[in-house]
C-alpha cells in the first residue's frame, strides 16, 4: 500500500474497534510494591514462571509467591514477555513451546540477579507435555534446534522444578493467543496469577507420570544399529613387541627383561631360604634394600652377550608361534605327532624341535646347515615377521625381493613370505627414493642393423663398458674379438657423456676419447663405429640387459679381488657360455617338443649344456693356482641356484599323507 492510500474497509474496522477498546483500560494499574502494607517480614519467597505458545507466537509471565511469619500467602506479578512470529517463519508448535520454556530459564536467571532476596528454587510451569518429555529424556538424541534448548534448560535447572499446568489455568495462554481489552479487564488472571498459587502446595495440580519420547517424534534423530565386535585387549607382551620398529632393538630389550627375570627369581629364591623370623626384622629389611641397590649397580655395568641375544630370539619366536600355531603345536606334542590336513602349514611337514616349530620339508639329506634345511615357521600377519624382513632388507643393502627371501630362508620360513616381502619393500622409504620410476618415452623403432637378414653373427656389434675390475695387464679388445668372432662391419656404443657416474679414473679416460680418432683407426679394417646420442642409453637396450645380468653377479664376485688378465678371460668365457645357453623363446612343458632355441644353436650349430665346474672352497680365492680362483668364481653362479630356487621346493605340493 502507498503512504497516502486509504485503508481497506476490513482493516479500518479492526483498527477502529481496537482504538475504541482502549477506553476500557484507562483505570488499569499494577502495584509496584511486591507485598501489601502491613504484610510483615517475608519468611519464604519463590519465583513461579508460566510459558505457553501458539501458531501466532509465544509468551511468559513470572510471579513471586511469598509467605510471612503468619503463613499468609501473597502472589505478585513481576514480569511478562511475549514474542510474535513473522508469517514467513514456519515453526512447529512443539518447537515454540520449547522456545517459551527456554525463555523462562533466561528470565529466571535475570530476576535472581536483580532481586536481593533469599529466594528458594524456582518453579516452572508449562501446559505442553511434549516439552516435559524432551526435558526428562536421557536416551534419545534430538535435532539441533531442540538439542540446544534442552541443553540450556538442563544446565540451569533441575528436572524436579518443572511441572505441568492445564491450559485453562495457565496465565501465559493470554500472551500467546491475545485478548481484547474487555476480556482482559474481566478475568484479571494475568494480574492476580492462578488461584492455586494462593493456596498451599497440596492443592496444586497433581504431577502426571510421563511416557518416554517416541522414536517416531520428528525432533528425534534416527538411530542406527551398530554391531561392535569385542576384541581381546593386547597382552603386555604384545604391547612390548609392537612398541619396537627394529628387530635388533627388540631383541636387546627382551634380553634385558630375561636377565632381570633371572635375577629377581634368584632374589626370591634366596628370600625363601631364610627363616621367616629373620625376614620381619629391621636389619633383614635393610639388608634386602642393600641387595637391591647392589643389583641396580650390577645391571648398570653389565653388557649383553651373544647367548643373551640368542635366548631372546628363541623366546620371541616361541611366543609368536604359540600365538599363531597353538593348535598345530598341541597336535605335534601328541603321540604320534601329526598336523591336521586343513592346517595352513600342513605342506611344510612341520616338526617340533625343543619347543620351536620348524619346517620338516624334503631336504633332510641335503648338505646344507640345519637351520637352512629346517627353518623356523612364522605367521605372515605377525609384527615379528615385518621386523625380521625389514632387518634383512637393510642388512642386504636394500636388494630385491628374491635376495631378501633367500637370506630369510636360511633360518626362517614366513608363510606367504613373497607377499609380506612385497609389502615391506613398498613401505621402504630408501628403496622408493632410489628406485623411483623415471619418466618414460615412446620406444624407438628397431635400428637397421637388428632387422637385416642373411648376415653372419657379430656382423653388427653393440659395445658398452661395465666394471671396473682390477687386472694385472690389458689387451687390445677389439682385435681379439675380431679374431675370435670374425670380421665386424658396424660397432655401436654409448656416448661418453652417459658415464657421468663413473669413477674419477674412468672419467679421465673417457674424456681422452676422440670419436674422429676412433673412426679413423677402424676405417682400414672396414669397421664403422657409431655412437648413440648423449643420455640415450636405451638405444642400446638389447645389450644393456645382457650386461646387467652379468654385471650384477660379477660385481659381487670380483668385489675387492685382483686377478690377472688370463683369469679374467677364463671367467668371462665361463659366463659367456652360460648366457649363450639361455633360451630365446618360451620353454615348452611338452616333452615331445623340440628343445628351445639358444644362441649356441646359431654360433655352434648345437646346444652346449653347461655343467657345474666342480666344488671349490672360498679359500681358493687366495690360492696361488689361478685356475682354482677362476673356477671358484664361476661356481658362485651355481650357488645362486641353490639359494634362490632349491629352497622353493620345501613345500609338498601333493602326496601330503
Secondary structure as a PSIPRED ss2 file (coil, helix, strand):
# PSIPRED VFORMAT (PSIPRED V4.0)

   1 X C   1.000  0.000  0.000
   2 X C   1.000  0.000  0.000
   3 X C   1.000  0.000  0.000
   4 X C   1.000  0.000  0.000
   5 X C   1.000  0.000  0.000
   6 X C   1.000  0.000  0.000
   7 X C   1.000  0.000  0.000
   8 X C   1.000  0.000  0.000
   9 X H   0.000  1.000  0.000
  10 X H   0.000  1.000  0.000
  11 X H   0.000  1.000  0.000
  12 X H   0.000  1.000  0.000
  13 X H   0.000  1.000  0.000
  14 X H   0.000  1.000  0.000
  15 X H   0.000  1.000  0.000
  16 X H   0.000  1.000  0.000
  17 X H   0.000  1.000  0.000
  18 X H   0.000  1.000  0.000
  19 X H   0.000  1.000  0.000
  20 X H   0.000  1.000  0.000
  21 X H   0.000  1.000  0.000
  22 X H   0.000  1.000  0.000
  23 X H   0.000  1.000  0.000
  24 X H   0.000  1.000  0.000
  25 X H   0.000  1.000  0.000
  26 X C   1.000  0.000  0.000
  27 X C   1.000  0.000  0.000
  28 X C   1.000  0.000  0.000
  29 X C   1.000  0.000  0.000
  30 X C   1.000  0.000  0.000
  31 X C   1.000  0.000  0.000
  32 X C   1.000  0.000  0.000
  33 X C   1.000  0.000  0.000
  34 X C   1.000  0.000  0.000
  35 X C   1.000  0.000  0.000
  36 X C   1.000  0.000  0.000
  37 X C   1.000  0.000  0.000
  38 X C   1.000  0.000  0.000
  39 X C   1.000  0.000  0.000
  40 X C   1.000  0.000  0.000
  41 X C   1.000  0.000  0.000
  42 X E   0.000  0.000  1.000
  43 X E   0.000  0.000  1.000
  44 X E   0.000  0.000  1.000
  45 X E   0.000  0.000  1.000
  46 X E   0.000  0.000  1.000
  47 X E   0.000  0.000  1.000
  48 X E   0.000  0.000  1.000
  49 X E   0.000  0.000  1.000
  50 X E   0.000  0.000  1.000
  51 X E   0.000  0.000  1.000
  52 X E   0.000  0.000  1.000
  53 X E   0.000  0.000  1.000
  54 X C   1.000  0.000  0.000
  55 X C   1.000  0.000  0.000
  56 X C   1.000  0.000  0.000
  57 X E   0.000  0.000  1.000
  58 X E   0.000  0.000  1.000
  59 X E   0.000  0.000  1.000
  60 X E   0.000  0.000  1.000
  61 X E   0.000  0.000  1.000
  62 X E   0.000  0.000  1.000
  63 X E   0.000  0.000  1.000
  64 X E   0.000  0.000  1.000
  65 X E   0.000  0.000  1.000
  66 X E   0.000  0.000  1.000
  67 X E   0.000  0.000  1.000
  68 X E   0.000  0.000  1.000
  69 X C   1.000  0.000  0.000
  70 X C   1.000  0.000  0.000
  71 X C   1.000  0.000  0.000
  72 X C   1.000  0.000  0.000
  73 X E   0.000  0.000  1.000
  74 X E   0.000  0.000  1.000
  75 X E   0.000  0.000  1.000
  76 X E   0.000  0.000  1.000
  77 X E   0.000  0.000  1.000
  78 X E   0.000  0.000  1.000
  79 X E   0.000  0.000  1.000
  80 X E   0.000  0.000  1.000
  81 X E   0.000  0.000  1.000
  82 X E   0.000  0.000  1.000
  83 X E   0.000  0.000  1.000
  84 X E   0.000  0.000  1.000
  85 X C   1.000  0.000  0.000
  86 X C   1.000  0.000  0.000
  87 X C   1.000  0.000  0.000
  88 X C   1.000  0.000  0.000
  89 X C   1.000  0.000  0.000
  90 X C   1.000  0.000  0.000
  91 X C   1.000  0.000  0.000
  92 X C   1.000  0.000  0.000
  93 X H   0.000  1.000  0.000
  94 X H   0.000  1.000  0.000
  95 X H   0.000  1.000  0.000
  96 X H   0.000  1.000  0.000
  97 X H   0.000  1.000  0.000
  98 X H   0.000  1.000  0.000
  99 X H   0.000  1.000  0.000
 100 X H   0.000  1.000  0.000
 101 X H   0.000  1.000  0.000
 102 X H   0.000  1.000  0.000
 103 X H   0.000  1.000  0.000
 104 X H   0.000  1.000  0.000
 105 X H   0.000  1.000  0.000
 106 X H   0.000  1.000  0.000
 107 X H   0.000  1.000  0.000
 108 X H   0.000  1.000  0.000
 109 X H   0.000  1.000  0.000
 110 X H   0.000  1.000  0.000
 111 X H   0.000  1.000  0.000
 112 X H   0.000  1.000  0.000
 113 X H   0.000  1.000  0.000
 114 X H   0.000  1.000  0.000
 115 X C   1.000  0.000  0.000
 116 X C   1.000  0.000  0.000
 117 X C   1.000  0.000  0.000
 118 X C   1.000  0.000  0.000
 119 X C   1.000  0.000  0.000
 120 X C   1.000  0.000  0.000
 121 X C   1.000  0.000  0.000
 122 X C   1.000  0.000  0.000
 123 X E   0.000  0.000  1.000
 124 X E   0.000  0.000  1.000
 125 X E   0.000  0.000  1.000
 126 X E   0.000  0.000  1.000
 127 X C   1.000  0.000  0.000
 128 X C   1.000  0.000  0.000
 129 X H   0.000  1.000  0.000
 130 X H   0.000  1.000  0.000
 131 X H   0.000  1.000  0.000
 132 X H   0.000  1.000  0.000
 133 X H   0.000  1.000  0.000
 134 X H   0.000  1.000  0.000
 135 X H   0.000  1.000  0.000
 136 X H   0.000  1.000  0.000
 137 X C   1.000  0.000  0.000
 138 X C   1.000  0.000  0.000
 139 X C   1.000  0.000  0.000
 140 X C   1.000  0.000  0.000
 141 X C   1.000  0.000  0.000
 142 X E   0.000  0.000  1.000
 143 X C   1.000  0.000  0.000
 144 X H   0.000  1.000  0.000
 145 X H   0.000  1.000  0.000
 146 X H   0.000  1.000  0.000
 147 X H   0.000  1.000  0.000
 148 X H   0.000  1.000  0.000
 149 X H   0.000  1.000  0.000
 150 X H   0.000  1.000  0.000
 151 X H   0.000  1.000  0.000
 152 X H   0.000  1.000  0.000
 153 X H   0.000  1.000  0.000
 154 X H   0.000  1.000  0.000
 155 X H   0.000  1.000  0.000
 156 X H   0.000  1.000  0.000
 157 X C   1.000  0.000  0.000
 158 X C   1.000  0.000  0.000
 159 X H   0.000  1.000  0.000
 160 X H   0.000  1.000  0.000
 161 X H   0.000  1.000  0.000
 162 X E   0.000  0.000  1.000
 163 X E   0.000  0.000  1.000
 164 X E   0.000  0.000  1.000
 165 X C   1.000  0.000  0.000
 166 X C   1.000  0.000  0.000
 167 X H   0.000  1.000  0.000
 168 X H   0.000  1.000  0.000
 169 X H   0.000  1.000  0.000
 170 X C   1.000  0.000  0.000
 171 X C   1.000  0.000  0.000
 172 X C   1.000  0.000  0.000
 173 X H   0.000  1.000  0.000
 174 X H   0.000  1.000  0.000
 175 X H   0.000  1.000  0.000
 176 X H   0.000  1.000  0.000
 177 X H   0.000  1.000  0.000
 178 X C   1.000  0.000  0.000
 179 X C   1.000  0.000  0.000
 180 X C   1.000  0.000  0.000
 181 X H   0.000  1.000  0.000
 182 X H   0.000  1.000  0.000
 183 X H   0.000  1.000  0.000
 184 X H   0.000  1.000  0.000
 185 X H   0.000  1.000  0.000
 186 X H   0.000  1.000  0.000
 187 X H   0.000  1.000  0.000
 188 X C   1.000  0.000  0.000
 189 X H   0.000  1.000  0.000
 190 X H   0.000  1.000  0.000
 191 X H   0.000  1.000  0.000
 192 X H   0.000  1.000  0.000
 193 X C   1.000  0.000  0.000
 194 X C   1.000  0.000  0.000
 195 X H   0.000  1.000  0.000
 196 X H   0.000  1.000  0.000
 197 X H   0.000  1.000  0.000
 198 X H   0.000  1.000  0.000
 199 X C   1.000  0.000  0.000
 200 X C   1.000  0.000  0.000
 201 X H   0.000  1.000  0.000
 202 X H   0.000  1.000  0.000
 203 X H   0.000  1.000  0.000
 204 X C   1.000  0.000  0.000
 205 X C   1.000  0.000  0.000
 206 X C   1.000  0.000  0.000
 207 X C   1.000  0.000  0.000
 208 X C   1.000  0.000  0.000
 209 X C   1.000  0.000  0.000
 210 X C   1.000  0.000  0.000
 211 X C   1.000  0.000  0.000
 212 X C   1.000  0.000  0.000
 213 X C   1.000  0.000  0.000
 214 X C   1.000  0.000  0.000
 215 X C   1.000  0.000  0.000
 216 X C   1.000  0.000  0.000
 217 X C   1.000  0.000  0.000
 218 X C   1.000  0.000  0.000
 219 X C   1.000  0.000  0.000
 220 X E   0.000  0.000  1.000
 221 X C   1.000  0.000  0.000
 222 X C   1.000  0.000  0.000
 223 X C   1.000  0.000  0.000
 224 X C   1.000  0.000  0.000
 225 X C   1.000  0.000  0.000
 226 X C   1.000  0.000  0.000
 227 X C   1.000  0.000  0.000
 228 X C   1.000  0.000  0.000
 229 X C   1.000  0.000  0.000
 230 X C   1.000  0.000  0.000
 231 X C   1.000  0.000  0.000
 232 X C   1.000  0.000  0.000
 233 X C   1.000  0.000  0.000
 234 X C   1.000  0.000  0.000
 235 X C   1.000  0.000  0.000
 236 X H   0.000  1.000  0.000
 237 X H   0.000  1.000  0.000
 238 X H   0.000  1.000  0.000
 239 X H   0.000  1.000  0.000
 240 X H   0.000  1.000  0.000
 241 X H   0.000  1.000  0.000
 242 X H   0.000  1.000  0.000
 243 X H   0.000  1.000  0.000
 244 X C   1.000  0.000  0.000
 245 X C   1.000  0.000  0.000
 246 X C   1.000  0.000  0.000
 247 X H   0.000  1.000  0.000
 248 X H   0.000  1.000  0.000
 249 X H   0.000  1.000  0.000
 250 X H   0.000  1.000  0.000
 251 X H   0.000  1.000  0.000
 252 X H   0.000  1.000  0.000
 253 X H   0.000  1.000  0.000
 254 X H   0.000  1.000  0.000
 255 X H   0.000  1.000  0.000
 256 X H   0.000  1.000  0.000
 257 X H   0.000  1.000  0.000
 258 X H   0.000  1.000  0.000
 259 X H   0.000  1.000  0.000
 260 X H   0.000  1.000  0.000
 261 X H   0.000  1.000  0.000
 262 X H   0.000  1.000  0.000
 263 X H   0.000  1.000  0.000
 264 X H   0.000  1.000  0.000
 265 X H   0.000  1.000  0.000
 266 X H   0.000  1.000  0.000
 267 X H   0.000  1.000  0.000
 268 X H   0.000  1.000  0.000
 269 X H   0.000  1.000  0.000
 270 X H   0.000  1.000  0.000
 271 X H   0.000  1.000  0.000
 272 X H   0.000  1.000  0.000
 273 X H   0.000  1.000  0.000
 274 X C   1.000  0.000  0.000
 275 X C   1.000  0.000  0.000
 276 X H   0.000  1.000  0.000
 277 X H   0.000  1.000  0.000
 278 X H   0.000  1.000  0.000
 279 X H   0.000  1.000  0.000
 280 X C   1.000  0.000  0.000
 281 X C   1.000  0.000  0.000
 282 X H   0.000  1.000  0.000
 283 X H   0.000  1.000  0.000
 284 X H   0.000  1.000  0.000
 285 X H   0.000  1.000  0.000
 286 X H   0.000  1.000  0.000
 287 X H   0.000  1.000  0.000
 288 X H   0.000  1.000  0.000
 289 X H   0.000  1.000  0.000
 290 X H   0.000  1.000  0.000
 291 X H   0.000  1.000  0.000
 292 X H   0.000  1.000  0.000
 293 X H   0.000  1.000  0.000
 294 X H   0.000  1.000  0.000
 295 X H   0.000  1.000  0.000
 296 X H   0.000  1.000  0.000
 297 X H   0.000  1.000  0.000
 298 X H   0.000  1.000  0.000
 299 X H   0.000  1.000  0.000
 300 X H   0.000  1.000  0.000
 301 X C   1.000  0.000  0.000
 302 X C   1.000  0.000  0.000
 303 X C   1.000  0.000  0.000
 304 X C   1.000  0.000  0.000
 305 X C   1.000  0.000  0.000
 306 X H   0.000  1.000  0.000
 307 X H   0.000  1.000  0.000
 308 X H   0.000  1.000  0.000
 309 X H   0.000  1.000  0.000
 310 X H   0.000  1.000  0.000
 311 X H   0.000  1.000  0.000
 312 X H   0.000  1.000  0.000
 313 X H   0.000  1.000  0.000
 314 X H   0.000  1.000  0.000
 315 X H   0.000  1.000  0.000
 316 X H   0.000  1.000  0.000
 317 X H   0.000  1.000  0.000
 318 X H   0.000  1.000  0.000
 319 X H   0.000  1.000  0.000
 320 X H   0.000  1.000  0.000
 321 X H   0.000  1.000  0.000
 322 X H   0.000  1.000  0.000
 323 X H   0.000  1.000  0.000
 324 X H   0.000  1.000  0.000
 325 X C   1.000  0.000  0.000
 326 X H   0.000  1.000  0.000
 327 X H   0.000  1.000  0.000
 328 X H   0.000  1.000  0.000
 329 X H   0.000  1.000  0.000
 330 X H   0.000  1.000  0.000
 331 X H   0.000  1.000  0.000
 332 X H   0.000  1.000  0.000
 333 X C   1.000  0.000  0.000
 334 X C   1.000  0.000  0.000
 335 X C   1.000  0.000  0.000
 336 X C   1.000  0.000  0.000
 337 X C   1.000  0.000  0.000
 338 X C   1.000  0.000  0.000
 339 X C   1.000  0.000  0.000
 340 X C   1.000  0.000  0.000
 341 X C   1.000  0.000  0.000
 342 X C   1.000  0.000  0.000
 343 X C   1.000  0.000  0.000
 344 X C   1.000  0.000  0.000
 345 X C   1.000  0.000  0.000
 346 X H   0.000  1.000  0.000
 347 X H   0.000  1.000  0.000
 348 X H   0.000  1.000  0.000
 349 X C   1.000  0.000  0.000
 350 X C   1.000  0.000  0.000
 351 X E   0.000  0.000  1.000
 352 X E   0.000  0.000  1.000
 353 X E   0.000  0.000  1.000
 354 X C   1.000  0.000  0.000
 355 X C   1.000  0.000  0.000
 356 X E   0.000  0.000  1.000
 357 X E   0.000  0.000  1.000
 358 X E   0.000  0.000  1.000
 359 X C   1.000  0.000  0.000
 360 X C   1.000  0.000  0.000
 361 X C   1.000  0.000  0.000
 362 X C   1.000  0.000  0.000
 363 X C   1.000  0.000  0.000
 364 X C   1.000  0.000  0.000
 365 X C   1.000  0.000  0.000
 366 X C   1.000  0.000  0.000
 367 X C   1.000  0.000  0.000
 368 X C   1.000  0.000  0.000
 369 X C   1.000  0.000  0.000
 370 X H   0.000  1.000  0.000
 371 X H   0.000  1.000  0.000
 372 X H   0.000  1.000  0.000
 373 X H   0.000  1.000  0.000
 374 X C   1.000  0.000  0.000
 375 X C   1.000  0.000  0.000
 376 X E   0.000  0.000  1.000
 377 X E   0.000  0.000  1.000
 378 X E   0.000  0.000  1.000
 379 X C   1.000  0.000  0.000
 380 X C   1.000  0.000  0.000
 381 X C   1.000  0.000  0.000
 382 X C   1.000  0.000  0.000
 383 X H   0.000  1.000  0.000
 384 X H   0.000  1.000  0.000
 385 X H   0.000  1.000  0.000
 386 X H   0.000  1.000  0.000
 387 X H   0.000  1.000  0.000
 388 X H   0.000  1.000  0.000
 389 X H   0.000  1.000  0.000
 390 X H   0.000  1.000  0.000
 391 X H   0.000  1.000  0.000
 392 X H   0.000  1.000  0.000
 393 X H   0.000  1.000  0.000
 394 X H   0.000  1.000  0.000
 395 X H   0.000  1.000  0.000
 396 X C   1.000  0.000  0.000
 397 X C   1.000  0.000  0.000
 398 X C   1.000  0.000  0.000
 399 X C   1.000  0.000  0.000
 400 X C   1.000  0.000  0.000
 401 X H   0.000  1.000  0.000
 402 X H   0.000  1.000  0.000
 403 X H   0.000  1.000  0.000
 404 X H   0.000  1.000  0.000
 405 X H   0.000  1.000  0.000
 406 X H   0.000  1.000  0.000
 407 X H   0.000  1.000  0.000
 408 X H   0.000  1.000  0.000
 409 X C   1.000  0.000  0.000
 410 X C   1.000  0.000  0.000
 411 X C   1.000  0.000  0.000
 412 X E   0.000  0.000  1.000
 413 X E   0.000  0.000  1.000
 414 X E   0.000  0.000  1.000
 415 X C   1.000  0.000  0.000
 416 X C   1.000  0.000  0.000
 417 X H   0.000  1.000  0.000
 418 X H   0.000  1.000  0.000
 419 X H   0.000  1.000  0.000
 420 X H   0.000  1.000  0.000
 421 X H   0.000  1.000  0.000
 422 X H   0.000  1.000  0.000
 423 X H   0.000  1.000  0.000
 424 X H   0.000  1.000  0.000
 425 X H   0.000  1.000  0.000
 426 X H   0.000  1.000  0.000
 427 X C   1.000  0.000  0.000
 428 X C   1.000  0.000  0.000
 429 X H   0.000  1.000  0.000
 430 X H   0.000  1.000  0.000
 431 X H   0.000  1.000  0.000
 432 X H   0.000  1.000  0.000
 433 X H   0.000  1.000  0.000
 434 X H   0.000  1.000  0.000
 435 X C   1.000  0.000  0.000
 436 X C   1.000  0.000  0.000
 437 X C   1.000  0.000  0.000
 438 X C   1.000  0.000  0.000
 439 X C   1.000  0.000  0.000
 440 X C   1.000  0.000  0.000
 441 X C   1.000  0.000  0.000
 442 X C   1.000  0.000  0.000
 443 X C   1.000  0.000  0.000
 444 X C   1.000  0.000  0.000
 445 X C   1.000  0.000  0.000
 446 X C   1.000  0.000  0.000
 447 X C   1.000  0.000  0.000
 448 X H   0.000  1.000  0.000
 449 X H   0.000  1.000  0.000
 450 X H   0.000  1.000  0.000
 451 X C   1.000  0.000  0.000
 452 X C   1.000  0.000  0.000
 453 X C   1.000  0.000  0.000
 454 X C   1.000  0.000  0.000
 455 X C   1.000  0.000  0.000
 456 X C   1.000  0.000  0.000
 457 X C   1.000  0.000  0.000
 458 X C   1.000  0.000  0.000
 459 X C   1.000  0.000  0.000
 460 X E   0.000  0.000  1.000
 461 X E   0.000  0.000  1.000
 462 X E   0.000  0.000  1.000
 463 X E   0.000  0.000  1.000
 464 X C   1.000  0.000  0.000
 465 X C   1.000  0.000  0.000
 466 X C   1.000  0.000  0.000
 467 X C   1.000  0.000  0.000
 468 X C   1.000  0.000  0.000
 469 X C   1.000  0.000  0.000
 470 X C   1.000  0.000  0.000
 471 X C   1.000  0.000  0.000
 472 X C   1.000  0.000  0.000
 473 X C   1.000  0.000  0.000
 474 X C   1.000  0.000  0.000
 475 X C   1.000  0.000  0.000
 476 X C   1.000  0.000  0.000
 477 X H   0.000  1.000  0.000
 478 X H   0.000  1.000  0.000
 479 X H   0.000  1.000  0.000
 480 X H   0.000  1.000  0.000
 481 X H   0.000  1.000  0.000
 482 X H   0.000  1.000  0.000
 483 X H   0.000  1.000  0.000
 484 X H   0.000  1.000  0.000
 485 X H   0.000  1.000  0.000
 486 X C   1.000  0.000  0.000
 487 X C   1.000  0.000  0.000
 488 X C   1.000  0.000  0.000
 489 X C   1.000  0.000  0.000
 490 X E   0.000  0.000  1.000
 491 X E   0.000  0.000  1.000
 492 X E   0.000  0.000  1.000
 493 X E   0.000  0.000  1.000
 494 X C   1.000  0.000  0.000
 495 X C   1.000  0.000  0.000
 496 X H   0.000  1.000  0.000
 497 X H   0.000  1.000  0.000
 498 X H   0.000  1.000  0.000
 499 X H   0.000  1.000  0.000
 500 X C   1.000  0.000  0.000
 501 X C   1.000  0.000  0.000
 502 X C   1.000  0.000  0.000
 503 X C   1.000  0.000  0.000
 504 X H   0.000  1.000  0.000
 505 X H   0.000  1.000  0.000
 506 X H   0.000  1.000  0.000
 507 X H   0.000  1.000  0.000
 508 X H   0.000  1.000  0.000
 509 X H   0.000  1.000  0.000
 510 X H   0.000  1.000  0.000
 511 X H   0.000  1.000  0.000
 512 X C   1.000  0.000  0.000
 513 X C   1.000  0.000  0.000
 514 X C   1.000  0.000  0.000
 515 X H   0.000  1.000  0.000
 516 X H   0.000  1.000  0.000
 517 X H   0.000  1.000  0.000
 518 X H   0.000  1.000  0.000
 519 X H   0.000  1.000  0.000
 520 X H   0.000  1.000  0.000
 521 X H   0.000  1.000  0.000
 522 X H   0.000  1.000  0.000
 523 X H   0.000  1.000  0.000
 524 X C   1.000  0.000  0.000
 525 X C   1.000  0.000  0.000
 526 X C   1.000  0.000  0.000
 527 X C   1.000  0.000  0.000
 528 X E   0.000  0.000  1.000
 529 X E   0.000  0.000  1.000
 530 X E   0.000  0.000  1.000
 531 X E   0.000  0.000  1.000
 532 X C   1.000  0.000  0.000
 533 X C   1.000  0.000  0.000
 534 X C   1.000  0.000  0.000
 535 X C   1.000  0.000  0.000
 536 X C   1.000  0.000  0.000
 537 X H   0.000  1.000  0.000
 538 X H   0.000  1.000  0.000
 539 X H   0.000  1.000  0.000
 540 X H   0.000  1.000  0.000
 541 X H   0.000  1.000  0.000
 542 X H   0.000  1.000  0.000
 543 X H   0.000  1.000  0.000
 544 X H   0.000  1.000  0.000
 545 X H   0.000  1.000  0.000
 546 X H   0.000  1.000  0.000
 547 X H   0.000  1.000  0.000
 548 X H   0.000  1.000  0.000
 549 X H   0.000  1.000  0.000
 550 X H   0.000  1.000  0.000
 551 X H   0.000  1.000  0.000
 552 X H   0.000  1.000  0.000
 553 X H   0.000  1.000  0.000
 554 X H   0.000  1.000  0.000
 555 X H   0.000  1.000  0.000
 556 X H   0.000  1.000  0.000
 557 X H   0.000  1.000  0.000
 558 X C   1.000  0.000  0.000
 559 X C   1.000  0.000  0.000
 560 X C   1.000  0.000  0.000
 561 X C   1.000  0.000  0.000
 562 X C   1.000  0.000  0.000
 563 X C   1.000  0.000  0.000
 564 X C   1.000  0.000  0.000
 565 X H   0.000  1.000  0.000
 566 X H   0.000  1.000  0.000
 567 X H   0.000  1.000  0.000
 568 X H   0.000  1.000  0.000
 569 X H   0.000  1.000  0.000
 570 X H   0.000  1.000  0.000
 571 X H   0.000  1.000  0.000
 572 X H   0.000  1.000  0.000
 573 X H   0.000  1.000  0.000
 574 X H   0.000  1.000  0.000
 575 X H   0.000  1.000  0.000
 576 X H   0.000  1.000  0.000
 577 X H   0.000  1.000  0.000
 578 X H   0.000  1.000  0.000
 579 X H   0.000  1.000  0.000
 580 X H   0.000  1.000  0.000
 581 X C   1.000  0.000  0.000
 582 X C   1.000  0.000  0.000
 583 X E   0.000  0.000  1.000
 584 X C   1.000  0.000  0.000
 585 X C   1.000  0.000  0.000
 586 X C   1.000  0.000  0.000
 587 X C   1.000  0.000  0.000
 588 X C   1.000  0.000  0.000
 589 X C   1.000  0.000  0.000
 590 X C   1.000  0.000  0.000
 591 X C   1.000  0.000  0.000
 592 X C   1.000  0.000  0.000
 593 X C   1.000  0.000  0.000
 594 X C   1.000  0.000  0.000
 595 X C   1.000  0.000  0.000
 596 X C   1.000  0.000  0.000
 597 X C   1.000  0.000  0.000
 598 X E   0.000  0.000  1.000
 599 X H   0.000  1.000  0.000
 600 X H   0.000  1.000  0.000
 601 X H   0.000  1.000  0.000
 602 X H   0.000  1.000  0.000
 603 X H   0.000  1.000  0.000
 604 X C   1.000  0.000  0.000
 605 X C   1.000  0.000  0.000
 606 X C   1.000  0.000  0.000
 607 X C   1.000  0.000  0.000
 608 X C   1.000  0.000  0.000
 609 X C   1.000  0.000  0.000
 610 X C   1.000  0.000  0.000
 611 X C   1.000  0.000  0.000
 612 X C   1.000  0.000  0.000
 613 X C   1.000  0.000  0.000
 614 X C   1.000  0.000  0.000
 615 X C   1.000  0.000  0.000
 616 X C   1.000  0.000  0.000
 617 X C   1.000  0.000  0.000
 618 X H   0.000  1.000  0.000
 619 X H   0.000  1.000  0.000
 620 X H   0.000  1.000  0.000
 621 X H   0.000  1.000  0.000
 622 X H   0.000  1.000  0.000
 623 X C   1.000  0.000  0.000
 624 X C   1.000  0.000  0.000
 625 X C   1.000  0.000  0.000
 626 X H   0.000  1.000  0.000
 627 X H   0.000  1.000  0.000
 628 X H   0.000  1.000  0.000
 629 X H   0.000  1.000  0.000
 630 X H   0.000  1.000  0.000
 631 X H   0.000  1.000  0.000
 632 X H   0.000  1.000  0.000
 633 X H   0.000  1.000  0.000
 634 X H   0.000  1.000  0.000
 635 X H   0.000  1.000  0.000
 636 X H   0.000  1.000  0.000
 637 X H   0.000  1.000  0.000
 638 X H   0.000  1.000  0.000
 639 X H   0.000  1.000  0.000
 640 X H   0.000  1.000  0.000
 641 X H   0.000  1.000  0.000
 642 X H   0.000  1.000  0.000
 643 X H   0.000  1.000  0.000
 644 X H   0.000  1.000  0.000
 645 X C   1.000  0.000  0.000
 646 X H   0.000  1.000  0.000
 647 X H   0.000  1.000  0.000
 648 X H   0.000  1.000  0.000
 649 X H   0.000  1.000  0.000
 650 X C   1.000  0.000  0.000
 651 X C   1.000  0.000  0.000
 652 X C   1.000  0.000  0.000
 653 X C   1.000  0.000  0.000
 654 X C   1.000  0.000  0.000
 655 X C   1.000  0.000  0.000
 656 X C   1.000  0.000  0.000
 657 X C   1.000  0.000  0.000
